[in-house]
Amino acid sequence: MISYQYSKRILKKATIKIKDENIKSTNSLNRVVSKNIYSGINYPSEDNAAFDGYAINSNDTKNIKKNLPKKFKIIGLIAAGNKPFKKKIKKYDTVEIMTGGIIPKGFNTIIPIEKIIFYPNKKNILIDKKITKYSHVRFAGSDFKKKEIVVKKNTVIQPNHILAFKTLGIKNITVKKKINILFFSTGNEISNSDNIPGWKVRNSNSHYIKNLNENFLFNFKDGGILKDNHENIFQSKISKMINSKIDIIITSGAVSAGKFDFVPDIVKKFKLSSYFKSVAIRPGKPVLFARIKKKQKVIFGLPGNPMSSAACFRFFVYPYIANVMGISDEKPIKAILKNDFIKKKNFTRFAKSKLNTTKNGKIEVEILKGQESFRIKSFVKSNIWALLPAGKSKFKKGQIVDCFFPNHINQSLI
């Protein structure tokens, strides 16, 4: 049995290569950018008004004083989306302009509508002081300049990125292809039926992992249920996987040391460049990993218990996918432990927990009752995994611990 830290080092070195593809930027949510994305334009494209008001040339106000006001003639109106203003501009001219309207050449500042004095009618405005140059002006390229990086390589695309792509006219981007996962449940006790006898277990692990696919960047294919005597079928599935588009096979169950736990023996029949089985963790100790030698294919064997399977996917499979995709390592949420907890010293513990904030803004985490791996009630109540490292057994209230979201990545903190 190896440590969790050592297993992570093996996973880091045993990566597979994933190809790139070009896709529409509007369809890129949760995809990983393969190349830096640059703006093809200046944004804003032209100098425009930041407020509704009147555009003037600030030079025309140099000699204006409170007791020597000056009338400015209104020569037109510019709304956002209007074509460029073509009228010839003279000294002491002004133009009414709406927010986003393009500022004509010859004007260089905006007076907000709230500060306008009309005199003697709405054909003129009265200015009785010097006006600062470039007030309330949005300059061309002040947000994004042409050829400036919009999104860096290895970023996971979020809705705010898609807003930028659409605004800047970025139609297509290069991303990593989604990893293709083939998933098998195992065991005579597993059933896809709704109505089952007491000696059967409903197949939940495949549905849980399938519904993580959008958040965790993969395509999911359910391979069905492997029965206790399906060793040859499983061996055949691995052989076919080697020459298919499948990148990762994941099994749930049949990885421990029982009479019908055939997954490790079948996996070891193939030539492997990396392999481990059994990690000092709770839940999920029997977890297995193997990389097929000279092939861009790997196998994960997760324990069959739902909580063990969920924890091992989150802390083994997902970090592996992220590394393959080039995503930066997640940064944990640091939270103050709300209650004492005791675990085995040499084991890393993934604890079902509840994260919340206090009235004074502190982040706290409560390790919930019901940490046994068969209990799903505590998982339903949880919103975070607390990761308690090996090397100590007692964790006291007030200590800082690392936390990870169970159903999506800590991407917002990267």
C-alpha positions in Angstrom: 0.0 0.0 0.0 1.4 3.4 -1.0 0.7 6.9 0.4 -1.7 9.3 -1.3 1.2 11.7 -2.0 3.2 9.0 -3.8 0.1 7.9 -5.8 -0.2 11.5 -7.0 3.4 11.5 -8.2 2.8 8.3 -10.2 -0.3 9.9 -11.8 1.6 13.1 -12.7 4.3 11.0 -14.6 1.9 8.7 -16.4 0.0 11.2 -18.5 -1.5 10.5 -21.9 -1.6 12.9 -24.9 -4.9 14.5 -25.9 -5.2 16.1 -29.4 -6.6 19.6 -30.1 -9.6 20.6 -32.1 -11.2 23.8 -33.4 -14.7 24.6 -32.1 -17.1 27.6 -32.1 -16.3 29.8 -29.2 -20.0 30.0 -28.3 -19.9 26.2 -27.7 -16.8 26.2 -25.6 -18.1 26.2 -22.0 -15.9 24.1 -19.7 -13.4 23.3 -22.5 -9.7 23.8 -22.0 -7.9 26.3 -24.2 -4.9 24.8 -26.1 -3.4 28.1 -27.4 -3.5 31.7 -26.2 -6.5 33.5 -27.6 -5.9 37.0 -28.9 -8.2 39.9 -29.7 -8.4 40.7 -33.4 -9.6 44.2 -32.8 -9.3 47.2 -30.5 -12.1 47.3 -28.0 -13.8 49.7 -27.9 -13.3 50.1 -31.6 -13.6 53.9 -31.4 -13.6 56.7 -28.8 -17.1 56.8 -27.4 -19.2 58.4 -24.7 -19.3 56.9 -21.2 -22.4 59.0 -20.3 -25.4 60.6 -21.9 -24.5 64.2 -22.4 -23.0 66.7 -24.8 -19.7 66.4 -26.6 -17.5 69.5 -27.0 -13.9 70.5 -27.7 -12.4 71.4 -24.3 -10.1 73.9 -26.0 -13.2 76.1 -26.6 -13.6 76.5 -22.9 -10.0 77.8 -22.1 -11.1 81.4 -21.5 -14.6 80.7 -20.1 -15.3 82.0 -16.5 -18.3 82.1 -14.3 -18.9 85.7 -15.2 -18.1 85.1 -18.9 -20.2 82.1 -19.9 -20.4 81.0 -23.5 -23.2 79.5 -25.6 -22.5 76.3 -27.6 -24.7 75.6 -30.5 -26.3 72.1 -30.7 -25.7 70.8 -34.2 -27.0 67.2 -33.9 -27.6 64.1 -31.9 -25.6 60.9 -31.8 -27.0 57.6 -30.4 -25.1 54.3 -29.8 -25.1 52.5 -33.1 -25.3 55.6 -35.3 -23.0 55.9 -38.2 -20.1 58.4 -37.8 -21.1 62.1 -37.5 -20.2 63.8 -40.8 -21.2 67.5 -40.2 -18.4 70.1 -40.2 -17.6 71.1 -36.7 -17.0 74.8 -35.8 -15.8 76.5 -32.7 -18.4 76.6 -30.0 -20.4 73.7 -31.5 -21.7 70.8 -29.5 -23.6 67.6 -30.2 -25.9 65.7 -28.0 -24.5 62.2 -27.5 -25.9 59.0 -25.8 -23.8 56.5 -23.9 -21.8 54.4 -26.4 -22.1 57.0 -29.2 -19.0 57.5 -31.3 -17.3 60.8 -30.5 -16.8 62.8 -33.7 -13.3 64.1 -34.6 -13.1 67.7 -33.3 -14.7 66.8 -29.9 -12.7 65.5 -27.0 -14.8 65.6 -23.9 -18.3 64.9 -22.6 -20.4 67.0 -20.2 -23.0 64.7 -18.5 -26.7 65.6 -19.2 -27.2 66.3 -15.5 -24.8 69.3 -15.6 -26.2 70.9 -18.8 -27.8 74.3 -18.8 -29.9 75.2 -21.8 -29.9 78.8 -23.0 -32.0 80.4 -24.0 -33.7 77.3 -25.5 -32.8 73.8 -26.4 -30.8 74.9 -29.4 -27.9 75.9 -27.3 -26.2 75.0 -24.0 -24.5 77.4 -21.7 -21.0 76.7 -20.3 -19.6 78.9 -17.5 -16.3 77.2 -16.6 -13.3 75.5 -18.2 -14.0 71.8 -19.0 -11.3 69.1 -18.6 -10.1 67.3 -21.6 -11.2 63.6 -22.1 -13.9 63.7 -19.3 -16.3 60.7 -19.6 -14.6 59.3 -22.7 -14.1 55.6 -23.4 -10.9 55.4 -25.5 -10.5 53.0 -28.4 -8.6 50.0 -27.3 -8.8 51.0 -23.6 -10.2 47.6 -22.6 -8.6 45.2 -25.2 -6.0 46.2 -27.7 -5.6 44.3 -31.0 -3.3 41.3 -30.5 -3.7 41.4 -26.7 -4.3 38.1 -24.9 -7.9 37.5 -24.0 -7.6 34.1 -22.5 -4.4 32.2 -21.7 -3.6 28.7 -22.7 -4.8 25.9 -20.4 -7.7 28.0 -19.1 -11.1 26.3 -18.5 -13.7 28.3 -20.4 -16.4 29.9 -18.3 -19.5 32.0 -19.3 -17.5 35.3 -18.7 -15.0 34.2 -21.3 -17.7 33.4 -23.9 -19.1 36.9 -23.3 -15.7 38.3 -24.2 -15.4 36.1 -27.3 -18.7 37.3 -28.6 -18.0 40.9 -27.8 -14.6 40.8 -29.6 -15.8 38.8 -32.6 -13.8 35.7 -31.8 -15.7 32.9 -33.6 -13.5 29.9 -33.3 -10.9 28.7 -30.7 -8.5 25.8 -30.3 -9.2 23.5 -27.4 -8.2 20.1 -26.0 -10.5 17.3 -27.2 -12.7 16.0 -24.4 -11.3 12.8 -22.8 -13.5 9.7 -23.7 -14.3 7.6 -20.6 -15.8 4.1 -20.8 -17.3 3.1 -17.5 -18.2 -0.3 -16.1 -20.0 -1.2 -12.9 -19.2 -4.7 -11.6 -20.8 -7.3 -9.4 -23.8 -9.7 -9.5 -25.5 -7.5 -6.9 -25.6 -4.4 -9.1 -28.9 -3.8 -10.9 -30.3 -1.1 -13.2 -33.8 -1.9 -12.1 -35.9 0.5 -10.0 -37.6 -2.3 -8.0 -35.0 -4.7 -6.5 -35.0 -7.4 -3.8 -33.0 -6.8 -0.6 -30.0 -8.7 -1.9 -29.5 -6.4 -4.9 -28.0 -2.9 -5.1 -29.1 -0.1 -7.4 -26.5 1.1 -9.9 -25.7 4.6 -8.7 -22.0 5.1 -9.3 -22.3 5.2 -13.1 -25.1 7.8 -12.9 -23.1 10.0 -10.5 -20.0 10.0 -12.6 -22.0 10.4 -15.9 -23.5 13.6 -14.4 -20.1 15.1 -13.6 -19.1 15.0 -17.3 -19.8 18.7 -18.1 -18.1 20.0 -15.0 -15.1 17.7 -15.3 -14.3 17.9 -19.0 -15.0 14.4 -20.4 -17.4 12.4 -22.6 -19.0 9.5 -20.8 -20.0 6.1 -22.2 -21.7 3.5 -19.9 -20.3 0.1 -20.7 -22.9 -1.6 -18.5 -22.5 -4.1 -15.7 -19.8 -6.7 -15.5 -20.9 -9.8 -13.6 -18.7 -11.8 -11.2 -17.8 -14.3 -14.0 -17.1 -11.7 -16.7 -13.3 -11.7 -16.5 -12.9 -12.6 -20.2 -15.4 -10.0 -21.2 -13.5 -7.3 -19.3 -10.2 -8.5 -20.8 -11.8 -8.2 -24.3 -13.0 -4.7 -23.5 -9.5 -3.5 -22.6 -8.1 -5.1 -25.8 -10.7 -3.2 -27.9 -10.1 0.0 -25.9 -6.4 0.0 -27.0 -7.4 0.4 -30.6 -10.5 2.7 -30.1 -11.1 6.4 -29.3 -11.6 5.5 -25.6 -8.9 7.2 -23.5 -9.8 5.9 -20.0 -11.6 2.8 -18.8 -13.1 3.2 -15.3 -14.4 0.3 -13.3 -16.4 0.5 -10.1 -16.0 -2.5 -7.8 -14.0 -5.8 -8.1 -10.7 -4.1 -7.1 -10.3 -5.4 -3.5 -9.1 -8.8 -2.4 -12.3 -10.8 -2.6 -12.9 -14.0 -4.5 -14.7 -12.2 -7.3 -12.5 -9.1 -7.4 -11.0 -9.8 -10.9 -10.1 -6.3 -12.1 -6.5 -6.2 -10.8 -5.6 -9.7 -12.2 -7.0 -8.9 -15.7 -5.4 -5.4 -15.8 -2.0 -7.0 -15.0 -2.2 -9.3 -18.0 -1.5 -6.3 -20.2 1.9 -4.6 -20.6 1.9 -1.6 -18.3 4.2 1.3 -17.9 2.7 2.5 -14.6 0.6 0.7 -12.0 -0.5 0.9 -8.4 -3.2 -0.7 -6.3 -4.2 0.2 -2.7 -3.5 3.6 -1.3 -3.5 4.7 2.3 -6.8 6.7 2.1 -10.3 6.6 3.6 -12.6 6.1 1.9 -11.3 4.2 -1.1 -8.2 2.2 -0.1 -8.4 -0.5 -2.9 -8.2 2.1 -5.7 -6.2 1.0 -8.8 -4.4 2.8 -11.6 -2.7 1.5 -14.7 -1.2 3.0 -17.9 -1.0 0.7 -20.9 2.6 0.6 -22.2 3.3 2.5 -25.4 -0.4 3.4 -25.7 -2.3 6.6 -24.8 -4.7 4.7 -22.6 -5.2 4.3 -18.9 -7.4 2.3 -16.5 -8.8 3.4 -13.1 -10.3 0.8 -10.8 -12.6 2.5 -8.2 -14.0 0.8 -5.2 -17.7 -0.2 -5.6 -18.9 1.5 -2.5 -20.7 4.8 -3.6 -18.8 7.1 -1.3 -15.4 5.4 -2.0 -16.1 5.6 -5.7 -17.1 9.3 -5.5 -14.0 10.2 -3.4 -11.6 8.3 -5.7 -13.0 9.9 -8.8 -12.6 13.4 -7.2 -9.1 12.9 -5.9 -7.6 10.5 -8.4 -9.4 10.5 -11.7 -10.2 14.3 -11.9 -6.6 15.4 -11.0 -5.3 13.0 -13.7 -7.7 14.5 -16.3 -6.7 18.0 -15.3 -3.0 17.2 -15.6 -3.5 15.7 -19.0 -5.4 18.7 -20.1 -2.7 21.1 -18.9 -4.9 22.7 -16.2 -3.1 24.2 -13.2 -3.3 22.3 -10.0 -6.3 23.2 -8.0 -5.9 25.5 -5.0 -7.8 24.2 -2.0 -10.2 26.4 -0.1 -8.7 27.0 3.4 -11.3 26.7 6.1 -11.4 26.8 9.9 -12.4 23.4 11.3 -15.6 23.7 13.3 -15.3 20.5 15.3 -12.7 17.9 16.4 -12.0 14.9 14.3 -9.9 11.8 14.8 -8.6 9.5 12.0 -5.9 6.9 11.5 -2.5 8.6 11.5 -1.0 7.1 8.4 -4.1 7.5 6.2 -5.2 10.5 4.2 -8.9 11.1 4.9 -11.5 12.6 2.6 -14.3 13.8 4.9 -17.8 14.6 3.9 -18.2 18.2 5.2 -20.3 21.3 5.3 -18.7 24.7 4.4 -20.2 27.9 5.6 -19.3 31.5 6.4 -19.7 33.2 9.7 -21.2 36.6 10.3 -17.8 38.2 10.4 -16.7 36.6 7.1 -14.7 33.6 8.3 -14.9 30.4 6.3 -15.7 27.4 8.5 -16.0 23.7 7.7 -17.9 21.1 9.8 -17.0 17.5 9.3 -20.3 15.7 9.4 -21.4 12.7 11.3 -21.7 9.5 9.3 -18.3 9.3 7.7 -18.6 5.5 7.1 -18.3 4.8 3.4 -21.7 3.2 3.0 -23.5 6.3 4.3 -25.0 8.6 1.6 -27.1 10.8 4.0 -24.0 12.8 5.1 -23.0 13.1 1.4 -26.4 14.6 0.6 -26.0 17.1 3.4 -22.4 17.9 2.4 -21.2 20.6 0.0 -17.4 20.1 0.3 -14.7 17.4 0.9 -12.3 18.2 3.6 -8.9 16.7 3.0 -7.1 15.6 6.1 -3.5 14.6 5.3 -1.6 11.6 6.6 1.0 12.2 9.4 -1.4 13.1 12.2 -4.5 11.6 13.7 -6.1 14.4 15.8 -7.6 17.5 14.1 -8.9 20.1 16.6 -11.5 22.7 16.3 -9.9 26.0 15.0 -7.3 24.3 12.8 -7.1 25.3 9.1 -7.9 22.4 6.7 -8.0 22.1 2.9 -11.3 21.7 1.2 -12.4 20.8 -2.4 -15.8 21.1 -4.0 -17.3 17.6 -4.7 -19.1 18.2 -8.0 -17.0 20.8 -9.7 -13.4 22.0 -9.7 -12.0 24.8 -7.6 -11.4 26.6 -10.9 -12.6 30.0 -9.6 -9.7 30.0 -7.1 -7.0 29.2 -9.6 
